[in-house]
Amino acid sequence: MLRLEIFNPKEFVEKQIEEIRQVIGKSKALIAVSGGVDSSTCAVLTHRAIGDNLICVILDDAFMRINEPEKVAEILSKPPLNFPVKIERVQERFLGSLKGLKDAEEKRKAFRATFYEVLSEIAKREGCEYLVQGTILADVIETKSGIKTQHNVLKQIGISTHEMYGFKVVEPLVSLLKWQVREIARYLKIPPEISERQPFPGPGLSVRVVGEIKIDKLMALKKATAIVEESLAVYKPSQYFAAIMDNKFRPNPNIKGIKRIIAESLGVDLEKILVKIFVDKATGIKDDTRKYGNVIAVKCVGDQGICICPLSGLIEMQKSIIDAYPSIARVLYLVSETGEKRPYSIIIRAVTTEDFLTAHVAEIPWECLSDCAKKILDVCKEVSAVYYDITPKPPATIEME
């Protein structure tokens, strides 16, 4: 997206602070912050508007990064922001509500239901008439278009929060794209560890656990997440993370055709190619709507081990495969494996984007991906293989779910 429009953070901040004051008045408001730029920017704006009438909480829902609730609370409560944050320990409740669910949309909706039930209870306890949240324009577009259910989009799809939960919703950033939110955060002097922080889904790592959520699977993902974020940070993709899938694969009559496309695209002999199709499906996009599609894992072996192919070639290969077989939503390329039988695979996802409505696969050097994969396989004993997701948006969503 070309940034031809003129955006003035100072004018926006002044206008929103006044609007928040007019809407909330002398009432109390609740906000749940995750440490992401959207919710944190909303919290700072609202705190400037209504001061101590804002109650700020972090929901420790089991799906944040390792020690993340405590780290976020420390950043927000110290200078220059200086507003108190309380951590609400609700891990068991969220894990229970998502137990046994495999479908990405079912998990998002179950998370949303529990999220607002918990906030409703906190709002009643604290005497809050309003809930402030950092919904942005992309959230609304993706939910209303049917790509995926963003947990924080309610009134735009006809849900009355006042009737269901007892509070009214205030969304100061709902007209903005992510880059505009970042400009406001910088203007408000929000620390870079928040203002420049990469996006993190509202339902947290529950989104990136593809298929059923199990405790060992979730903990492996948390460890892999820390490694991926540390390893890829220097290349500054717009978004980069780890996802995890069960090592369960299904037979498919199209395997031979897929292998022929790979051989032609990469110039690799057919006998050097291995293709697997996961049992669990992942979310993709077709005709601007959500679709669930197969996830295929590609391995190409050369004389020196796994073939190292230019990203442009892998992207072209991916496009040829999905064009020929539209039931496929994502193509993964093997980076490293143990050769042992273990229950899970980790997927590294890294993209560049301006507006998060479309995205390109980030050009991460193979050496970085390989080193990252080796660390994951060493630390995560439940993981047998690490792949790089070579699918842009569309046909895939940015999140791997």
N, C-alpha and C positions, 0 to 999 in steps of 0.2 A: 504494500500500500504506500503510495506517495504521500508524504506529509505536506501537502500544499496548503491545508487549512491553517489559519492562525489560531493558536491556542495560548491564552494568557493565564498562567496558574494563579497569579495574584488576584485577578478579577474573579476567577472561579472560586477561590478560597473565600474571599470577602462576601461574595453573593451566597455561597452555601452556608457559611456561618450564620448569616442573618436569616436565611430560610429555615435552618435547623432551630434557631431560637424561636421563630414565629410558630413553627409546627409543634415543638415540644413544650415551649413555654417554661413553666416552673415545675413541670412533671419530671419524674425520674425515668431514665432510659437504661436499657441493658444492651451490652454489645459483647459478643463472643469473638475473641481475637485468636488467630492461629499463628501470628508472627509473619504472615504474608503481607505483601504491600497493600492489598485491597482493604482488608479488615483493619490493619494498623493505621492506614491513612484515614479511614472513616473514624476510628477511635480518636485520633488527634483532632480532626475537624470538630467532632461532636464535643470533645472535652473543652475545646476553646469556646464553643458556643454555650454549653450549659454547666461547665465546671464539674463540681463534685456530685451533681445529680446524675452523672453517668456512672453506671456500675459496669466494670470491665472484668470479664472472666475468660479463662482458658479451659476448654473442655479436654481433659486428659482421657481421650476416648479409645486408647490402645492403638490408634492408627497414625500417631505422629512419629517422627524420627526418634532415635535413641536420645533420651534426656531432653527432648525438645521443649516440653512444657516449662521446665525450670529455666532453660536458657532464654526462652521468649519472655517469661515473666521478669527476668533480671534486666533484659534490654529495655523493656517498656517502663519499668518502675524507676530506673535511674536517670540522671540527666542525659540529654536535654528534655526528655519527654515527661518524666516525673509523675506518672499517674499510676495509682495502685492497681494491681491485678491479682485476682484470686484464682487459684487452680482448683477446679472441680474434678474430683477423682470418680470417673464414671466408666472405667474400662470394662468391667464385667457386664454392665448393662448393654453397652454397644456390642460387645462380642456375642452376647446372648441373642441380641436381635438379628444378627447376621448369620448365626450358626446354621450350617447346612445349605445356605444359598449359594448357587453357582452363577446364575445369570447376572450380568453386569448391571442391567437396569433394575432388577429385583433388589440387588444389594444397595444401589443408590437410593431407591425408594424406601427401603427399610432403614437405611442410615438417616434419611431425611425425617422420617416419622419419629425416630428416637431422638434425633437432634432437637426437634421443636418441642417434643414432650418434655425433655430435660430443661430447655430454656423457658418453657411455660412455667414449670415448677419454680425455677430460680426467680423469674420475673414476679411471680406471686409472693414468694418469700421476701423479696427485696422491695416490693411495692412499686414495680416499674410498669408504666402504662405503654411504653414504646420499646420496640426492638430495633436497634440500628444495625445494619449489615452492609458489607462491602460488595454488593452485587454490581457487576459492570455489564456493559453492553453485550459483550460476547456471551456471557452467561445466558442472557435473555434470548439472544438469537439462536443459540444452540438448543435451548430447551423448547422454544416455540416452534422451531423448524423440525423437531423430532430427532435431532442428531443424538442427544443424550439429555437426561434429566439432571440439571444442575440443582444441587440440594437447596440452594438459597433463592430459587425462583419460585414464588408462590402467587402473589397477587396478579402477576402478568398472565397466569394460566387459570385464573378464576378461583383461587383458594382464598377464603376470607380468614386471615390470621386472627382477627378480633373475635370472630365466632368460634374458631377452633381452639385457639390458644390463649385468648384473653389479652392480646397486645396488638397494637398497630405497628406496621413496619415503616421505617424511614430508610431510604436508600440514596444517600447523597451522590454516589458515583455512577448511578445506573445509566447515565448518558455517555459515559467515557469508555475509551479503549485502554488497553493495558499501558501503552506508552504514555498516555496522558496522565494516568494515575501515578506513574513513576515521576513525571515532571512535578506533579503536586507534592509528592512525598519529598522530593529534593527541595522544593520551595519551603516546605514546612520544617526542613532540617531534620527529618527523620533519619536515624543512623543508616549508613550504607548497607549494613547486614540485613536490613529490612527493605529499604528503598530499592536496592538492586537485587534483592532476593528473587530467585527463579520461581515461577508459579508452582503451587502445590495444591492438589485438589482438595476441596472442602471435606469430602469423606476420607481424605488422607490416603494411607497405604492400602486401605480396603479396596480402592480402585485398582491398584497395581498388583494385587494378588488375583491373578486371572483364575477363575473357577472358585472352588470352595476355599474358604479361609480356615486354615488350621494353624495352631499355635507355632509349631516348628517351622512351618512355611512362612508365617509372618515374621518370625524372628530372623530367619535366613534372609528375608528381603530387607529387614532393617539393617543388618550388617552389610549387605551388598549395596544398599543405598548410600551408606556412609563412604564406601570405597569409590563408587561411581562419582559421587558429587566431588570428592576430593581430587580424583584423577582427572576429571574433565573440566574442572573450573577454569583452568588456565586458558582454555580455548574459547570460553565465553559463549557457548551456544545460548539461544533464547530459552531453551528448556532442555534439561537432561536428567535422566533418572534411571533406576532399575525397576524391572517388573519380574514376576516369577510365575512359572507355569508347571503343572504336573507333567512328569515324563510318561505320559500315556498317549499312545499314538493309534491312529485308525488306518485301516487299509483304504486305498483309493484307486479307482480304475484309471485315473489320469496321470499316475506317477510317470509312466513312460513318456507321455507327451510333455510333461513338465521337464523331465530330464533332457529331452531333445532341445527344448527352448534354451535351457541353461547351457548346453554344449555349444549351440550356435552363437549365443550371446557372448560367452566368455572364451570360446575357443578351447574348450576342455573336452577330453575324450569321455564318452558316455560312462565307461567303466570307472572313471575317477569321481563320479558324481553320486552322492547319496541324498535322497529327499525323504523327509518324514512329515507327516501331517498330524498335528496335535489333536487329541480328542476334544479338548476345550476350544471353543471358538472365541474370537475377539471382535471388538466393535470396529466397523469401518463406515465409510460414507459412500452412498450411491444416489445420484440424482438429488443431492442436497438433503438426504434423509439417512437415518441410521440403518445399518444392516449388520447382521452378525455373519461373519465369514470364517472360513478355514484359515488357520495359521500354518504356514509351511516352513520347515527348517531345511536349509540347503547347506551341504558340506561338499567342498571340492578339494580333492587331495592331489598334490603334485609330488615331485621327487623329494622336495624338502619339507614335506608336511602339508598343512592347509594352504591352499592357493591364496596369495595376497593379490586381490584384484583392485584396480582403480574404482573409486566410488561411482564415477560416471558409468562405468560398465555394469556395476551392480544395480544401479538405478534403472538402466535400460533393460537389464534382465528382469528385474521386478515388474516393470511396466509390461513387458511382453508376456510374462506369466499371467498377470491379472487380466490383461486384455483378452487372452485366450481362454482363461478360466475365471469368470466373474464371481464364482462362489468363494474365491480366495480373497481375504481382506488384508492379509499381511504376509510379507516375505522376510524371513530372518536368515542371516548368514553366519555360519559358525566361526567364532573367533578362537575358542580353545575348549578342550574337554579333558576329562580325567581318564576315560576308558573304563571307569568303574560303573557299576549299577547303583545309582542314587535316585532319590525320588523326584528331584526338581531340576529345572533349567532356569537360568537367569537371562533376561533380555535387557541389553543396554539400549536406551532410546535417547537420541540427541537430535534436536531440530533447530533451525533458524527461522524466524518469522517476524513480521512487523505487527500484525494484527491478531494473531492466533486463530484466524479463520481459515488460513491456508499456511502450510509450512513445508520447508525443504529439509531433507536429511543433512545433518551437519557433517562437514568434512573433518572428522577426527582422525589424526594419523594412526595408521595401523599399529605402530609401536605402542602408542598410548592404550589403544583398545586391548592389545595383547597383554601388556603389563597389568592393566586393570583386571582382565579376565583371570590371570594367574593368581592375583591377590584374592579375588572372590573364591576361586576354587580351593585355595589354601585355607581361608577363614571359614567358609560356609561348607561344612562337611556333608550337608544334605544335597549339595548341588553338583551335578556331573558335567554340565555344559554351559557355556556362555555364548550368546548370540548378539549380533548387532542388527537392530531393526532397520531395514533399508527401504521402508515404505513412507513416502511423503503424505501430507494431508492436502486434498484427498489423494488416494482412496482410503487411507487410514485416518482415524482420529489422532490427535497428538498424544493423548493418554493411551497407554497400553492396557486395555481392560476387556 
